Every structure is written in C-alpha cells, then in structure tokens.
Amino acid sequence: MVARAPRKRMYRTMQGRMVDIEKLRAANESVQAVGNMNVNARGDVLGPGGNIVNSKENVIKKYYEQPKGMVSDTPRSKPMPAPKAEPVKTVQKMTPVAAKPKKVEVKTAEPKKEATSKPNTESTDKKGIDAALDGLE
C-alpha cells in the first residue's frame, strides 16, 4: 500500500478565488503579529527592531519544564498558622424612647358673614353644613 501525500487545504473565498491557507501562513511567518505580545506569526518572541529574542521551541520547552498546578505527594512539614481572629466588638443596643406627640391647634373654618345691613331673619342656631353654607349663595 502506498501512502498518500497529505491533501492541501484549499478554501474558496466569497469572490470565488481558491486560497491555500498553509502556503499563506508559511509565507508570512516572519511578519510581526498584530497585538501587544511582541511575537511574530510563528510564535517567536521579538525584541526591539523585530529581532528574534526567544524562539517558539524555547518558549514551549520552558513552559512544560515547570508545570503549574501540580499536586505534591508529600505533606507540608509545618502546618500553616491559623489567622488571628480579631476580638468581636459588642454593640450596645439602644431602647427606643417613645416621643410625646406635640399638640397642634386646629382652627376650624368659620362661615363668612355678610356685611349687609339687613337683619337676619333666620335662626342663628345653625350647625354643621347649614352654618358653613349660610354665607354662600
């Protein structure tokens, strides 16, 4: 059996053109990538002037030399000291004091008296609504 050559990934653009993405990546791998990480498209760390300071292989090797988040099999020799608790401050509760309501004088509306000179023939013993409506016409 003969091994097949890897098939190239060709993509059709919206305008109908065929583009080989792998060829495009290989042609531009030394161009500085957009962003604030100072790397090229390949992943090499760049210094001032676009010079390669640290290659991608060295960056990956350094990352995997010291894995993060690995659990240790041996327990710690010294237990961690417990945090010191601050003394609890007691708060003295205040009992509510009932305030005495102030007495407010309420003035009732008195009906207007006409300033006419004719004598009032009706009785003056009117109360309530009749007394209030007496001056209105």
C-alpha positions as semicolon CSV with decimal commas, in nm:
position;residue;x (nm);y (nm);z (nm)
1;M;0,000;0,000;0,000
2;V;0,129;0,341;-0,098
3;A;0,096;0,627;0,149
4;R;-0,093;0,922;0,018
5;A;0,051;1,270;0,029
6;P;-0,131;1,499;0,271
7;R;-0,412;1,680;0,097
8;K;-0,373;2,056;0,078
9;R;-0,647;2,255;0,242
10;M;-0,784;2,483;-0,025
11;Y;-1,056;2,732;0,060
12;R;-1,288;2,914;-0,175
13;T;-1,332;3,283;-0,097
14;M;-1,656;3,473;-0,129
15;Q;-1,536;3,605;-0,466
16;G;-1,468;3,251;-0,593
17;R;-1,089;3,251;-0,565
18;M;-0,907;2,944;-0,428
19;V;-0,666;3,014;-0,137
20;D;-0,412;2,777;0,020
21;I;-0,404;2,878;0,389
22;E;-0,092;2,671;0,476
23;K;0,106;2,836;0,199
24;L;-0,013;3,179;0,314
25;R;0,094;3,104;0,675
26;A;0,438;2,981;0,565
27;A;0,499;3,290;0,353
28;N;0,415;3,531;0,639
29;E;0,552;3,356;0,949
30;S;0,830;3,610;0,999
31;V;0,590;3,909;0,996
32;Q;0,516;4,067;1,336
33;A;0,171;3,966;1,462
34;V;-0,090;4,226;1,546
35;G;-0,130;4,281;1,919
36;N;0,073;4,373;2,223
37;M;0,259;4,043;2,280
38;N;0,563;4,128;2,062
39;V;0,566;3,798;1,871
40;N;0,575;3,711;1,503
41;A;0,312;3,497;1,330
42;R;0,512;3,182;1,404
43;G;0,524;3,250;1,781
44;D;0,885;3,366;1,828
45;V;0,933;3,642;2,088
46;L;1,061;3,960;1,921
47;G;1,283;4,225;2,071
48;P;1,349;4,584;1,960
49;G;1,382;4,620;1,585
50;G;1,195;4,294;1,517
51;N;1,489;4,069;1,608
52;I;1,406;3,722;1,745
53;V;1,493;3,710;2,116
54;N;1,344;3,372;2,208
55;S;1,230;3,106;1,960
56;K;0,896;2,929;1,976
57;E;1,060;2,596;2,066
58;N;1,239;2,751;2,367
59;V;0,917;2,915;2,486
60;I;0,728;2,584;2,472
61;K;1,014;2,390;2,638
62;K;1,032;2,641;2,925
63;Y;0,654;2,624;2,971
64;Y;0,650;2,245;3,004
65;E;0,960;2,219;3,230
66;Q;0,771;2,356;3,529
67;P;0,406;2,254;3,509
68;K;0,175;2,467;3,715
69;G;-0,099;2,333;3,940
70;M;0,073;2,000;4,009
71;V;-0,021;1,844;4,344
72;S;0,262;1,745;4,574
73;D;0,262;1,389;4,717
74;T;0,439;1,485;5,040
75;P;0,255;1,692;5,301
76;R;0,397;2,016;5,431
77;S;0,635;1,986;5,723
78;K;0,494;2,285;5,910
79;P;0,123;2,347;5,932
80;M;0,014;2,689;5,823
81;P;-0,050;2,921;6,119
82;A;-0,414;3,000;6,174
83;P;-0,508;3,360;6,106
84;K;-0,551;3,565;6,420
85;A;-0,912;3,644;6,490
86;E;-0,987;3,997;6,596
87;P;-1,192;4,035;6,914
88;V;-1,559;4,075;6,847
89;K;-1,686;4,420;6,931
90;T;-2,010;4,417;7,123
91;V;-2,268;4,668;7,022
92;Q;-2,489;4,813;7,291
93;K;-2,849;4,816;7,182
94;M;-3,049;5,128;7,244
95;T;-3,406;5,103;7,357
96;P;-3,639;5,325;7,160
97;V;-3,787;5,615;7,352
98;A;-4,143;5,698;7,270
99;A;-4,163;6,065;7,183
100;K;-4,464;6,254;7,308
101;P;-4,665;6,395;7,020
102;K;-4,694;6,771;7,016
103;K;-5,039;6,916;7,050
104;V;-5,138;7,102;6,738
105;E;-5,419;7,351;6,744
106;V;-5,662;7,307;6,460
107;K;-5,854;7,613;6,354
108;T;-6,192;7,544;6,209
109;A;-6,317;7,750;5,921
110;E;-6,589;7,993;6,015
111;P;-6,856;8,093;5,766
112;K;-6,828;8,437;5,611
113;K;-7,070;8,689;5,742
114;E;-7,225;8,929;5,502
115;A;-7,170;9,295;5,570
116;T;-7,519;9,390;5,474
117;S;-7,744;9,592;5,697
118;K;-8,050;9,372;5,662
119;P;-8,136;9,182;5,970
120;N;-8,103;8,805;5,967
121;T;-8,449;8,665;6,000
122;E;-8,336;8,304;6,008
123;S;-8,242;8,140;6,333
124;T;-7,883;8,161;6,445
125;D;-7,885;7,810;6,582
126;K;-7,749;7,660;6,260
127;K;-7,481;7,395;6,294
128;G;-7,265;7,186;6,065
129;I;-7,318;7,213;5,690
130;D;-7,603;7,460;5,724
131;A;-7,378;7,702;5,913
132;A;-7,097;7,660;5,656
133;L;-7,330;7,716;5,360
134;D;-7,506;8,013;5,522
135;G;-7,278;8,281;5,373
136;L;-7,263;8,126;5,024
137;E;-7,512;8,195;4,753
